[in-house]
């Protein structure tokens, strides 16, 4: 199941220029274009090598215009990282779906498909976030936690319900299980093309992730497809 639409970005009334003023619709559109061009450049260039003039040129505007909305490139990247949490909301809603009986595997597959699509859409930004997090940058670490925290909390709640109903052993730790399942999804999404290089097709990755997720959330081994 694919995510059919992206959620809203930062509400227009909350957008501010660097001088504190509220930009009009044209200004908001320009700011969005600058962010989109930053994300596009991140796909091919290290964010430390991206210059303001590169983003401005890609957006068809000037460095002076860039500085109206962001003090530097890093701030633009941080804004992109902040948007990861909002874009994860549709996955949270999928996690809150029906996991009972045969529907469990279908819900798990929907979550897997949506997560892989979500990560792919933000692959360049996630790469920067993961790198900066590994280097100890608390700003990016906190944004990564926010991005995946909603999914983790939703999974934890579902696992807890199955445990309460006796479907999972009493010694299962719902929080630990949820954290590990999200880490599994994120790591698999990050290394998706590396897996394919070694002959593990995406369809096999999805099947395996679905099976593992279903089993750990519901305690019920999914039936083989076909």
C-alpha positions, 0 to 999 in steps of 0.5 A: 500500500503506497502513501497516496499524498504527502502531509502538509509542510510547515503551516504557512502562518508559521513560516518566517524569513530570517528578519522575522517577517511573514512572507507572502505566498510568492515568498513561501513558494520561493522558500519551498523551491529553495528547500526542494533544490537543497534536497535535490543537491543532497542526492549527488553532493555532500552537504558540506560541499554545497554552497548557497550559490549552488542552491540559488542557481538550481532554484533560479534565484540569487544568493541574496534571496536564499539568505532572506529565508535561511542563514546558511546551508546547514539551516536549510538541511535542518528544516528538511530534517524537521519535515521528516516527522510530519511526512512519517504520519501516514505510516503511523496511521497504518500502524494503528490499523487492523492487525487481527487474524489474516489482516495482520500480514496485510497491515504489516505489508502496508507498513513496510511498503509505506516505510520504504517509499517514505525513506526513498523519498527522503533518502538524501536527507536521511543520509545527512541525518544519519551521518551527523547523528553518528558524529554526535550532532544532537540537533540531527539526532533529536530530529531523527528520533522525532522522525521515527518516534511516532512509528515506534510509539504506535508499534509499541502500543499495538504490541502491548495490546497483543501481549495483554490479550495473551497473543505474545509471551509475558516476557516480551518487551513491547518497547524493545520490540518496537525499537528493533522493528523500526531499526530493522525497517530503517536499516533495510531501507538504507541498504536496499540497493546494496542488498540488490547488488548482492542479489536480494531483490526488493520483492524478497526484502519486502516479503521478509520484512513483512514476515518478521514484522507480522510475527513480532507484532502479533505473535502469529506466523504469517501464511506463505503467499500464493 
